[in-house]
Amino acid sequence: MKAPLQLLDKFKVRFGTAASIYRAPGRVNLIGEHTDYNDGFVLPAAIDFYCWAAVAPRRDRKLVIHSENFNETVEAGLDSLSPLGKKHWANYPLGVAWALAQAGKPLTGANLNISGEVPLGAGLSSSAAVEVASGFALLSQSGLAVDRAELAQLCQKAENEFVGARVGIMDQFVSCYGRASHALLLDCRSLQYEFVKLPPDLQLVICNTMVRHELASGEYNARRAECEEGVRILRIVLPQIRALRDVTLTQLEKHVRILPPKVFARCRHVITENARVKSAVEAFHRGESKALGPLMQDSHGSLRDDYEVSCRELDLMVEIAMAQPGLIGARMTGGGFGGCTINLVESAAVSEFRRNVAAKYSAKTGLTPEIYVSPASEGAQQMALEKNKPAK
Ligand code: GLA
């Protein structure tokens, strides 16, 4: 991959000095959707698409950040960080600097050049990749130790409080902790995690519907609020619960009458999805990856019907995938309302799968989907530039 060396050259032209380079990956979630902010379980993997951040110190207390993707430079004082306009790309790195400062990290001024290759707005966590790469870069160049769990939490805080999206911890966590050839089972309450080896004869195939319905971020926050409403109401009869993670399906069904129907359906999705994550991990441990098929199918159905975060294009992409030889399981991945599906496909069938799915999806929608095949990859790291390899 040439990206880091090119980025170094660009950095030199722009800022006139050498730089250190860090990278952080995007992610795909195998199962466990919309469970993270309910203290639940998720099973994502880091993917082989990264955000790269080149960084060098400045003498003053400014951050000067250039985005290769947007071809724009912003400047901000480290002591007066505030968000730019809504949806501005720079709010992610600025928000991370803000969150690090809030946590008492003595950052020094820096020039940053950021270049992301995670498809934007496709549900593959391009934003978490930017956050983690910038945070890693800013901490390291200020001579500060990087505690990955803390970095993930501060990146989440940046997105919650600076950018204004009430996301959970999944994306930032796996971008920090991903491991090659493994998915990561995360308990989003305790932040305890375990790596789950992925079968070598299966590939992660990610199909991008190429649509993103605009309501996505408003609806995301609305779903989260509905889950919180569910917890508030259920606490009247189950005072010991703190989050939907603590409620069983039997308990939920018993109290169906006190919940508004939509809230009941949202809660049912979260509770059943948590159970599916555990079943999926057990299936991988038993070496029975075929059992992932029905679990992924149920997950998709639950996200479509109970959680209402799918859309016509995602449903179609899954339906086409399900008819292909070698498909183990398919479902939408990420927040929803467009973006990507995740498909577990037998390695020998991947080429044909890509060809067929692309042709059929195009024929039905007039859109040309992008299809990515990615190994599960390593989390954030510094690059050793001479060899263009991860630093030891
Ligand atoms: C987005 C958020 C995550 C998670 C997923 C849905 O990717 O950033 O925290 O909630 O949606 O599972």
Boltz pocket constraint, residues with backbone or C-beta under 6 A from the ligand:
constraints:
  - pocket:
      binder: B
      contacts: [[A, 32], [A, 33], [A, 34], [A, 35], [A, 36], [A, 37], [A, 123], [A, 125], [A, 167], [A, 168], [A, 169], [A, 170], [A, 171], [A, 334], [A, 335], [A, 336]]
      max_distance: 6.0
